Amino acid sequence: MELTAVNRQSNFSKSYTYKEFEYNTPVEISEGSKIKHQVVIIGAGPIGLTLAIDLAQRGVKSVVLDDNNIVSTGSRAICWAKKTLEIFNRIGIADKIIDKGITWEVGRLFNGDDEVYSFNLLPEKGHKFPAFVNLQQYYVEEFLIEKCLELSNFIDLRFSNEVVDHVQESNDIKLSVRCPEGLYEMDCKYLVACDGADSPTRKRMGLSFEGEIFDEHFLIVDIHMEQPPFEGVSPERWFWFAPTFHEGQSALLHKQADNIYRIDLQLGEEVNKEKELNEKTVRKRIRKIVGNKDFSIDWMSIYKFKCSSLKKLVFDNVIFAGDSAHVVSPFGARGGNGGIHDVDNLGWRLARVLKGQSGKKILEFYNSERIEAAKENLQNSSRATNFMTPKNKMATAFRNEVLDLAKTFNFARRLINSGRLSTPYVLPYSPLKKVDYKESSCLGNTVIDFPLVDCNGVKTQLIDQLSNGFNLLSFSEDVLPHIEGVNIIQIKRKADDISAYTDVSSLGKKRYDNGNHYLLRPDSYIIGVFEEANKNTILKYINEQTETK
């Protein structure tokens, strides 16, 4: 997403106090030493910080370089999806996000001032996390930085350090970095570019995005209001086609923390940015929405966007993740969430390579899977934008007819696209299909959470019992074999030992085929479904995923 602001002040929230993070002299300068670092991550945004924490929890050291010394300005990414919350849970910041953020599961869609229909993204209960939590990006980054500082033995977090050049020599990367004390050189085995949509790393390498550019401009305004902008509004996603308060265009409303409401307003292709970002003009637009209610403008910006991606994400020892690898429209919350899913796929693979447990080919699996995930996100994002901004009279007539039919008919609702909300990518294949392999709708999906009770009667959730390695979820009364490197979670009728749990709500039985065994990758994808927990077969599946022979 390309953000364009007229002045620096419009990029700063008035409700949030930006902390300045301390600059520390790099060891390359203070000690004159030249260390070969395992991993250097460029960019201390949500993607880079999450990767650093993930690697640290796997025993891998990294250096995070950022050219700034504060968190991202403006609320930016705000919608964090269930899968992302589960990843944040594993790295230890989910509770803070839940406590501070706004939980929501219901979306409402309007045509003009009339509600067309509403939908519940997570109607079935028994999950630890909701469908979405809204929280401004600066809070998420703050929580991630706090976690990085707790892991300072593994994470060297360097603010005000700008990478100005990098060169790949054989299997090493040599970087030139500018800091307040001047230029210095550093070496690393792997360089991961998490440096955003305008990625300097990508530009240095002469790599181009391929995709679609949209000329529509949108105004983002965060307003502070003590009361909801509309009567009866609970924390939900509200989307309008052609509302009377913004005729002929579209609008989106989300509630955030601190009584901040995010409003997106479509402006069209030809826009005078300086005029549209004038506070008087913006207040006039917001007044049409909220009426006489008191509000203050917290942050505002104008943006237009691309739906584009790199052709590949892995270039020898240089790897791209997040917006540096692919960019989408903000409708559907696929940008920040997709980036977090990138590093969830990458972290365990990169750790295995650096520990000598797997060959470099395992990184090509990251490349192929996340390229396909990016294509899916781009397709959904482009379709949403085309539906929101029809290019001719026929397209407009089609959209209007679909919106009218959707008031009554479910088939028409499936045709409406105001941003298909972020869901995990589904793997299209199984690594092996042996005789004991069982077809299952679960295969290739991420694990579905449900409540558990342990042998001491303590309530927990499946998601909390997953290790950061391979896991075997078993619905069996049999004695299961010990498998090196595999965490076994056994669901029994009675939890009679410390390694067993009961399916207290029967949701596990409903969500899975009782009596089977499910092999989960470290990123919680189900890669094998078995009738029997055969140790050799399970190890074959793991070896196929990890390039271990």
C-alpha positions as CSV (number, residue, x, y, z in Angstrom):
1,M,0.0,0.0,0.0
2,E,1.4,3.4,-1.0
3,L,0.8,6.0,1.6
4,T,1.0,9.6,0.6
5,A,0.8,12.4,3.1
6,V,1.1,16.2,2.6
7,N,2.9,16.9,5.8
8,R,4.7,15.1,8.5
9,Q,2.2,16.1,11.2
10,S,-0.6,14.2,9.5
11,N,1.3,11.0,10.0
12,F,1.4,11.3,13.8
13,S,-1.3,10.2,16.1
14,K,-2.4,12.7,18.7
15,S,-3.6,10.1,21.1
16,Y,-0.4,8.0,21.2
17,T,2.9,9.1,22.7
18,Y,5.7,7.8,20.4
19,K,8.6,6.4,22.4
20,E,12.1,7.1,21.1
21,F,14.2,3.9,21.3
22,E,17.8,4.2,22.4
23,Y,20.6,4.1,19.9
24,N,23.5,1.9,21.0
25,T,27.0,1.9,19.4
26,P,27.3,-1.3,17.2
27,V,30.0,-3.7,18.2
28,E,31.5,-3.3,14.8
29,I,32.3,0.3,15.9
30,S,32.8,0.0,19.7
31,E,35.0,-3.1,19.5
32,G,36.3,-2.8,16.0
33,S,35.3,-6.5,15.5
34,K,33.8,-8.0,12.4
35,I,31.4,-10.7,13.5
36,K,29.6,-13.0,11.0
37,H,26.0,-12.8,12.2
38,Q,23.7,-15.7,11.5
39,V,20.8,-13.5,10.3
40,V,20.3,-9.8,9.7
41,I,16.8,-8.6,9.4
42,I,16.1,-5.2,7.7
43,G,13.1,-3.4,9.2
44,A,11.7,-3.2,12.7
45,G,8.1,-3.4,11.7
46,P,5.7,-6.2,12.7
47,I,7.1,-8.6,10.2
48,G,10.8,-8.2,11.0
49,L,10.3,-8.1,14.8
50,T,8.1,-11.2,14.7
51,L,10.7,-13.1,12.7
52,A,13.5,-12.1,15.2
53,I,11.4,-13.3,18.1
54,D,10.5,-16.6,16.3
55,L,14.2,-17.2,15.5
56,A,15.3,-16.4,19.1
57,Q,12.8,-18.9,20.5
58,R,14.4,-21.5,18.3
59,G,17.9,-20.6,19.5
60,V,19.0,-18.5,16.5
61,K,20.6,-15.1,16.9
62,S,19.7,-12.2,14.7
63,V,20.4,-8.5,14.2
64,V,17.5,-6.2,13.4
65,L,18.4,-3.0,11.6
66,D,15.9,0.0,11.3
67,D,16.6,3.4,9.9
68,N,14.3,5.0,12.5
69,N,14.0,5.1,16.3
70,I,10.3,5.1,16.8
71,V,7.4,2.8,15.9
72,S,5.4,3.3,12.7
73,T,3.7,6.6,12.5
74,G,-0.1,6.5,12.2
75,S,-2.4,3.6,12.9
76,R,-1.7,1.8,9.6
77,A,-2.4,-1.9,9.9
78,I,-5.1,-2.4,12.5
79,C,-7.0,-5.7,11.8
80,W,-5.2,-8.8,13.2
81,A,-6.7,-12.1,12.2
82,K,-7.2,-15.2,14.3
83,K,-4.3,-17.1,12.7
84,T,-2.0,-14.1,13.3
85,L,-3.2,-13.9,17.0
86,E,-2.3,-17.6,17.3
87,I,1.2,-16.8,16.1
88,F,1.4,-13.9,18.5
89,N,0.3,-16.3,21.2
90,R,3.3,-18.6,20.4
91,I,5.8,-15.7,20.6
92,G,4.3,-14.3,23.8
93,I,2.4,-11.0,23.0
94,A,-1.2,-12.1,22.2
95,D,-2.5,-11.3,25.7
96,K,-1.3,-7.7,25.5
97,I,-3.0,-7.3,22.1
98,I,-6.3,-8.8,23.3
99,D,-6.2,-6.7,26.5
100,K,-5.6,-3.4,24.6
101,G,-7.4,-4.1,21.3
102,I,-11.0,-4.2,20.2
103,T,-12.4,-7.7,19.5
104,W,-14.9,-8.2,16.7
105,E,-16.5,-11.0,14.7
106,V,-19.5,-9.4,12.9
107,G,-19.4,-7.4,9.7
108,R,-22.2,-5.3,8.2
109,L,-22.6,-4.3,4.6
110,F,-24.7,-1.4,3.4
111,N,-25.9,-0.1,0.0
112,G,-26.7,3.6,0.5
113,D,-28.1,3.8,4.0
114,D,-29.8,0.4,3.9
115,E,-28.2,-2.7,5.4
116,V,-27.9,-5.4,2.8
117,Y,-26.8,-8.2,5.2
118,S,-24.5,-9.0,8.1
119,F,-22.1,-11.9,8.7
120,N,-20.3,-13.6,11.6
121,L,-16.8,-14.6,10.9
122,L,-16.5,-17.0,13.8
123,P,-20.0,-18.3,14.7
124,E,-18.7,-21.5,16.3
125,K,-17.3,-21.0,19.7
126,G,-14.5,-22.9,21.6
127,H,-11.6,-21.0,20.1
128,K,-9.1,-19.2,22.3
129,F,-9.0,-16.2,19.9
130,P,-11.7,-14.2,18.1
131,A,-11.9,-13.7,14.3
132,F,-10.2,-10.3,14.6
133,V,-8.8,-7.9,17.0
134,N,-8.4,-4.2,16.0
135,L,-5.3,-2.6,17.3
136,Q,-3.2,0.2,15.9
137,Q,0.2,-0.9,14.4
138,Y,2.2,1.3,16.7
139,Y,0.9,-0.7,19.7
140,V,1.7,-4.0,18.1
141,E,5.2,-2.9,17.3
142,E,5.7,-1.6,20.8
143,F,4.7,-5.0,22.3
144,L,7.0,-6.7,19.8
145,I,10.0,-4.4,20.7
146,E,9.4,-5.1,24.4
147,K,9.6,-8.8,23.7
148,C,12.7,-8.4,21.6
149,L,14.4,-6.6,24.5
150,E,13.5,-9.5,26.8
151,L,15.4,-11.7,24.4
152,S,18.4,-9.4,24.1
153,N,20.8,-12.4,24.3
154,F,19.5,-13.5,20.9
155,I,18.3,-10.3,19.4
156,D,20.5,-7.3,18.7
157,L,18.0,-4.6,18.0
158,R,19.7,-1.6,16.3
159,F,17.7,1.6,15.8
160,S,18.9,4.5,13.6
161,N,20.9,2.0,11.5
162,E,20.2,2.3,7.8
163,V,21.5,-0.3,5.3
164,V,22.9,1.6,2.4
165,D,24.3,-1.3,0.4
166,H,24.7,-5.1,0.5
167,V,26.7,-7.5,-1.6
168,Q,26.4,-11.3,-1.8
169,E,29.7,-13.1,-2.0
170,S,29.6,-16.8,-2.1
171,N,27.4,-17.8,0.9
172,D,28.0,-14.6,2.8
173,I,26.3,-11.2,2.7
174,K,28.3,-8.0,3.3
175,L,26.4,-5.0,4.4
176,S,27.3,-1.3,4.6
177,V,25.3,0.4,7.4
178,R,25.0,4.1,8.2
179,C,24.4,5.0,11.9
180,P,24.8,8.3,13.9
181,E,28.6,7.6,14.2
182,G,29.2,7.0,10.6
183,L,29.4,4.0,8.2
184,Y,30.4,0.5,9.2
185,E,30.5,-2.9,7.6
186,M,29.0,-6.1,8.8
187,D,28.7,-9.7,7.5
188,C,25.9,-12.3,7.8
189,K,24.9,-15.7,6.5
190,Y,21.3,-14.7,5.7
191,L,19.7,-11.4,5.0
192,V,15.9,-11.1,5.4
193,A,14.3,-8.0,3.8
194,C,11.3,-6.8,5.8
195,D,11.7,-3.2,4.8
196,G,8.3,-2.4,3.5
197,A,6.5,-1.7,0.2
198,D,9.2,0.7,-0.9
199,S,11.9,-1.8,0.0
200,P,15.4,-0.3,-0.6
201,T,16.7,-3.9,-0.6
202,R,14.5,-4.8,-3.5
203,K,15.5,-1.6,-5.4
204,R,19.2,-2.2,-4.8
205,M,18.8,-5.7,-6.4
206,G,16.8,-4.3,-9.4
207,L,13.8,-6.4,-8.6
208,S,10.4,-5.3,-9.9
209,F,6.9,-6.0,-8.7
210,E,4.4,-7.5,-11.1
211,G,0.6,-6.9,-10.7
212,E,-2.0,-4.3,-11.0
213,I,-1.9,-0.6,-10.1
214,F,-5.1,1.2,-9.0
215,D,-5.5,4.9,-9.6
216,E,-8.3,5.3,-7.0
217,H,-7.3,7.5,-4.0
218,F,-8.7,6.8,-0.5
219,L,-8.7,9.1,2.6
220,I,-7.8,7.5,5.9
221,V,-9.0,9.4,9.0
222,D,-8.7,8.3,12.6
223,I,-11.0,10.2,14.8
224,H,-11.3,10.2,18.5
225,M,-14.9,10.0,19.8
226,E,-16.2,9.1,23.3
227,Q,-19.4,7.9,21.8
228,P,-20.0,5.7,18.7
229,P,-20.5,7.6,15.4
230,F,-23.8,5.7,14.9
231,E,-26.4,4.6,17.4
232,G,-26.1,1.0,18.4
233,V,-22.7,0.5,16.8
234,S,-20.8,-2.3,18.6
235,P,-17.2,-3.1,17.6
236,E,-17.9,-4.4,14.1
237,R,-16.7,-3.8,10.5
238,W,-19.1,-1.6,8.7
239,F,-18.8,-1.1,4.9
240,W,-20.9,1.1,2.6
241,F,-21.4,1.2,-1.1
242,A,-22.6,4.7,-2.1
243,P,-23.6,6.0,1.3
244,T,-25.6,9.2,1.4
245,F,-22.9,10.8,3.5
246,H,-20.3,10.1,0.8
247,E,-22.4,9.8,-2.4
248,G,-21.2,7.6,-5.2
249,Q,-18.2,6.3,-3.4
250,S,-17.5,3.7,-0.7
251,A,-16.7,3.9,3.0
252,L,-15.3,1.7,5.7
253,L,-15.6,2.0,9.5
254,H,-13.6,0.2,12.3
255,K,-13.3,0.9,16.0
256,Q,-9.8,0.8,17.5
257,A,-8.3,1.1,20.9
258,D,-8.5,4.4,22.8
259,N,-11.9,5.3,21.4
260,I,-10.3,5.8,18.0
261,Y,-12.5,5.1,14.9
262,R,-10.9,4.4,11.6
263,I,-12.8,5.8,8.6
264,D,-11.7,5.1,5.0
265,L,-13.4,7.2,2.3
266,Q,-13.0,6.6,-1.5
267,L,-12.1,9.8,-3.2
268,G,-11.7,8.8,-6.9
269,E,-8.8,9.0,-9.4
270,E,-8.2,12.7,-9.8
271,V,-7.4,14.2,-6.4
272,N,-5.8,17.4,-5.1
273,K,-4.0,15.8,-2.2
274,E,-3.1,19.0,-0.5
275,K,-6.7,20.2,-0.6
276,E,-8.1,16.8,0.6
277,L,-5.8,16.7,3.5
278,N,-6.7,20.1,4.7
279,E,-8.1,19.7,8.2
280,K,-11.1,21.9,7.4
281,T,-12.0,19.8,4.4
282,V,-11.6,16.6,6.3
283,R,-13.7,17.8,9.2
284,K,-16.4,18.7,6.8
285,R,-16.4,15.2,5.4
286,I,-16.4,13.6,8.9
287,R,-19.2,15.9,10.1
288,K,-21.5,14.4,7.3
289,I,-20.9,11.0,8.9
290,V,-21.1,11.7,12.6
291,G,-23.5,14.6,12.7
292,N,-23.3,16.9,15.7
293,K,-21.3,14.4,17.9
294,D,-18.0,15.7,19.3
295,F,-14.8,14.4,17.6
296,S,-11.2,15.2,17.1
297,I,-9.0,14.2,14.2
298,D,-6.2,11.9,15.5
299,W,-4.4,11.0,12.3
300,M,-5.1,11.3,8.5
301,S,-3.5,10.4,5.2
302,I,-4.3,9.8,1.6
303,Y,-3.3,6.6,-0.1
304,K,-3.5,4.7,-3.3
305,F,-2.3,1.1,-3.8
306,K,-0.9,-1.6,-5.9
307,C,-1.7,-5.3,-5.9
308,S,1.8,-6.6,-6.8
309,S,4.3,-9.2,-6.0
310,L,7.8,-10.4,-6.6
311,K,8.1,-13.5,-8.9
312,K,10.2,-15.2,-6.2
313,L,11.1,-14.5,-2.6
314,V,14.4,-16.3,-2.1
315,F,17.6,-15.1,-3.9
316,D,20.3,-17.4,-2.6
317,N,20.9,-16.0,0.9
318,V,18.7,-12.9,0.5
319,I,15.0,-13.5,1.5
320,F,12.0,-11.2,1.2
321,A,8.9,-11.2,3.5
322,G,5.9,-9.0,4.1
323,D,5.3,-5.8,2.0
324,S,8.8,-5.9,0.6
325,A,7.7,-9.2,-1.1
326,H,4.1,-8.4,-2.0
327,V,1.6,-5.5,-1.5
328,V,-2.2,-5.6,-1.6
329,S,-5.0,-3.2,-0.9
330,P,-6.0,-2.6,2.7
331,F,-9.5,-4.1,2.1
332,G,-9.5,-7.6,3.6
333,A,-6.6,-7.1,6.1
334,R,-4.3,-9.2,4.0
335,G,-1.2,-7.1,4.2
336,G,0.0,-7.2,7.8
337,N,-1.6,-10.6,8.4
338,G,-0.1,-12.1,5.2
339,G,3.4,-10.8,6.2
340,I,3.1,-12.4,9.7
341,H,2.1,-15.7,8.0
342,D,5.2,-15.3,5.8
343,V,7.5,-15.3,8.8
344,D,5.6,-18.1,10.5
345,N,6.4,-20.2,7.4
346,L,10.0,-19.0,7.2
347,G,11.3,-19.0,10.8
348,W,11.3,-22.7,11.5
349,R,12.8,-23.5,8.1
350,L,15.6,-20.9,8.4
351,A,16.4,-22.1,12.0
352,R,16.8,-25.6,10.7
353,V,19.2,-24.6,7.9
354,L,21.3,-22.5,10.3
355,K,21.5,-25.4,12.8
356,G,22.5,-27.8,10.1
357,Q,19.4,-29.9,10.5
358,S,18.1,-29.3,6.9
359,G,19.5,-28.3,3.5
360,K,18.9,-25.0,1.8
361,K,16.3,-26.5,-0.4
362,I,13.8,-26.3,2.5
363,L,13.8,-22.5,1.9
364,E,12.5,-23.1,-1.6
365,F,9.4,-24.6,0.0
366,Y,8.9,-21.2,1.7
367,N,9.3,-19.5,-1.6
368,S,6.8,-21.7,-3.5
369,E,4.1,-21.8,-0.7
370,R,4.2,-18.1,0.1
371,I,4.3,-17.1,-3.6
372,E,1.0,-19.0,-4.1
373,A,-0.4,-17.4,-0.9
374,A,0.6,-14.0,-2.3
375,K,-1.2,-14.8,-5.6
376,E,-4.3,-15.7,-3.6
377,N,-4.2,-12.5,-1.6
378,L,-3.5,-10.4,-4.7
379,Q,-6.5,-12.0,-6.5
380,N,-8.8,-11.4,-3.6
381,S,-7.5,-7.8,-3.2
382,S,-7.8,-7.0,-6.9
383,R,-11.4,-8.4,-7.2
384,A,-12.4,-6.4,-4.1
385,T,-11.1,-3.2,-5.6
386,N,-12.7,-3.8,-9.0
387,F,-16.0,-4.5,-7.3
388,M,-15.7,-1.3,-5.3
389,T,-14.7,0.8,-8.2
390,P,-16.5,-0.4,-11.3
391,K,-14.8,0.9,-14.5
392,N,-17.9,1.3,-16.8
393,K,-21.7,1.5,-16.8
394,M,-22.1,-2.3,-17.3
395,A,-19.9,-3.1,-14.3
396,T,-21.8,-0.5,-12.2
397,A,-25.2,-2.0,-13.2
398,F,-23.9,-5.5,-12.4
399,R,-22.7,-4.4,-8.9
400,N,-26.0,-2.6,-8.2
401,E,-28.1,-5.6,-9.2
402,V,-25.9,-7.9,-7.1
403,L,-26.3,-5.6,-4.0
404,D,-30.1,-5.6,-4.5
405,L,-30.4,-9.4,-4.8
406,A,-28.1,-9.9,-1.8
407,K,-30.8,-8.5,0.5
408,T,-32.7,-11.8,-0.1
409,F,-30.5,-14.4,-1.7
410,N,-27.3,-16.0,-0.3
411,F,-25.9,-16.8,-3.8
412,A,-25.7,-13.0,-4.5
413,R,-23.9,-12.4,-1.2
414,R,-21.1,-14.6,-2.3
415,L,-20.6,-12.3,-5.3
416,I,-20.1,-9.1,-3.2
417,N,-16.5,-8.3,-2.5
418,S,-15.7,-5.4,-0.2
419,G,-12.5,-7.1,0.9
420,R,-12.6,-10.9,1.5
421,L,-11.1,-11.0,5.0
422,S,-7.8,-12.6,5.7
423,T,-7.8,-16.4,6.2
424,P,-4.7,-18.7,6.2
425,Y,-3.6,-20.1,2.8
426,V,-4.5,-23.7,2.3
427,L,-1.7,-26.0,1.0
428,P,-2.8,-27.6,-2.2
429,Y,-0.9,-30.9,-1.8
430,S,0.2,-33.6,0.6
431,P,4.0,-34.4,0.7
432,L,3.4,-38.1,0.6
433,K,0.5,-40.5,-0.1
434,K,1.4,-43.9,1.4
435,V,-1.0,-46.7,2.0
436,D,-1.8,-45.5,5.5
437,Y,-2.5,-42.0,4.3
438,K,-6.1,-40.9,4.8
439,E,-8.0,-38.3,2.8
440,S,-9.3,-35.6,5.1
441,S,-10.7,-32.1,4.7
442,C,-8.3,-31.0,7.4
443,L,-5.2,-31.8,5.3
444,G,-3.3,-28.7,4.1
445,N,-5.3,-26.5,6.6
446,T,-4.0,-24.9,9.7
447,V,-5.1,-26.6,13.0
448,I,-8.5,-25.7,14.4
449,D,-8.4,-24.8,18.0
450,F,-10.7,-26.4,20.7
451,P,-10.9,-26.6,24.5
452,L,-9.1,-29.3,26.5
453,V,-8.9,-30.4,30.1
454,D,-5.8,-32.1,31.5
455,C,-5.5,-34.9,34.0
456,N,-5.6,-32.4,36.9
457,G,-8.9,-30.9,35.7
458,V,-7.2,-27.7,34.4
459,K,-8.8,-26.1,31.4
460,T,-6.6,-25.2,28.5
461,Q,-6.7,-24.9,24.6
462,L,-5.2,-27.0,21.9
463,I,-3.4,-23.9,20.6
464,D,-1.6,-23.6,23.9
465,Q,-0.3,-27.1,23.9
466,L,1.4,-26.9,20.5
467,S,5.2,-26.8,20.6
468,N,7.2,-24.7,18.1
469,G,8.3,-27.9,16.4
470,F,6.3,-30.8,14.9
471,N,3.2,-31.9,16.8
472,L,1.1,-35.0,16.6
473,L,-2.6,-34.6,17.5
474,S,-4.0,-38.0,18.3
475,F,-7.5,-39.1,19.0
476,S,-6.6,-42.6,20.3
477,E,-6.8,-44.7,23.4
478,D,-3.6,-46.6,22.4
479,V,-0.2,-46.2,23.8
480,L,1.7,-44.0,21.3
481,P,5.3,-44.4,20.3
482,H,8.0,-41.8,21.3
483,I,9.0,-39.9,18.2
484,E,12.2,-37.8,18.5
485,G,11.4,-34.1,17.9
486,V,7.6,-34.6,17.9
487,N,5.3,-33.2,20.6
488,I,2.4,-35.6,21.1
489,I,-1.0,-34.2,22.2
490,Q,-3.3,-37.2,23.0
491,I,-7.1,-36.8,23.3
492,K,-8.7,-39.6,25.3
493,R,-12.0,-40.3,26.9
494,K,-10.3,-39.9,30.3
495,A,-7.1,-37.9,30.8
496,D,-5.3,-40.6,32.9
497,D,-1.7,-39.2,32.7
498,I,0.1,-36.0,32.3
499,S,0.4,-36.4,28.5
500,A,-3.3,-36.8,27.8
501,Y,-6.3,-34.5,27.6
502,T,-10.1,-34.8,27.3
503,D,-12.2,-33.1,24.7
504,V,-14.3,-31.4,27.3
505,S,-16.7,-29.8,24.8
506,S,-16.7,-32.5,22.1
507,L,-15.6,-29.8,19.6
508,G,-12.4,-31.7,18.9
509,K,-14.5,-34.8,17.8
510,K,-16.7,-32.5,15.7
511,R,-13.8,-30.7,14.0
512,Y,-11.7,-33.8,13.5
513,D,-12.3,-37.5,12.6
514,N,-12.1,-39.2,16.0
515,G,-9.6,-42.0,16.2
516,N,-7.1,-40.6,13.7
517,H,-3.7,-39.0,14.1
518,Y,-2.8,-35.6,12.6
519,L,0.8,-34.5,12.0
520,L,1.3,-30.7,12.3
521,R,4.3,-28.7,11.0
522,P,5.8,-26.1,13.2
523,D,3.6,-23.5,11.5
524,S,0.6,-25.5,12.6
525,Y,-0.3,-26.8,9.1
526,I,-1.7,-30.4,9.0
527,I,0.5,-32.3,6.6
528,G,-0.4,-35.9,7.3
529,V,-3.5,-37.8,8.5
530,F,-3.0,-41.4,9.6
531,E,-5.1,-44.4,10.7
532,E,-2.2,-45.6,12.9
533,A,0.6,-43.7,14.6
534,N,3.4,-45.5,12.8
535,K,6.7,-44.0,13.8
536,N,8.5,-44.7,10.5
537,T,5.7,-43.3,8.4
538,I,5.5,-40.1,10.5
539,L,9.2,-39.6,10.3
540,K,9.0,-40.0,6.5
541,Y,6.5,-37.2,6.3
542,I,8.7,-35.0,8.5
543,N,11.8,-35.8,6.5
544,E,10.0,-34.9,3.3
545,Q,9.1,-31.5,4.8
546,T,12.5,-30.8,6.2
547,E,14.8,-32.2,3.5
548,T,16.2,-34.6,6.1
549,K,17.3,-38.0,4.7
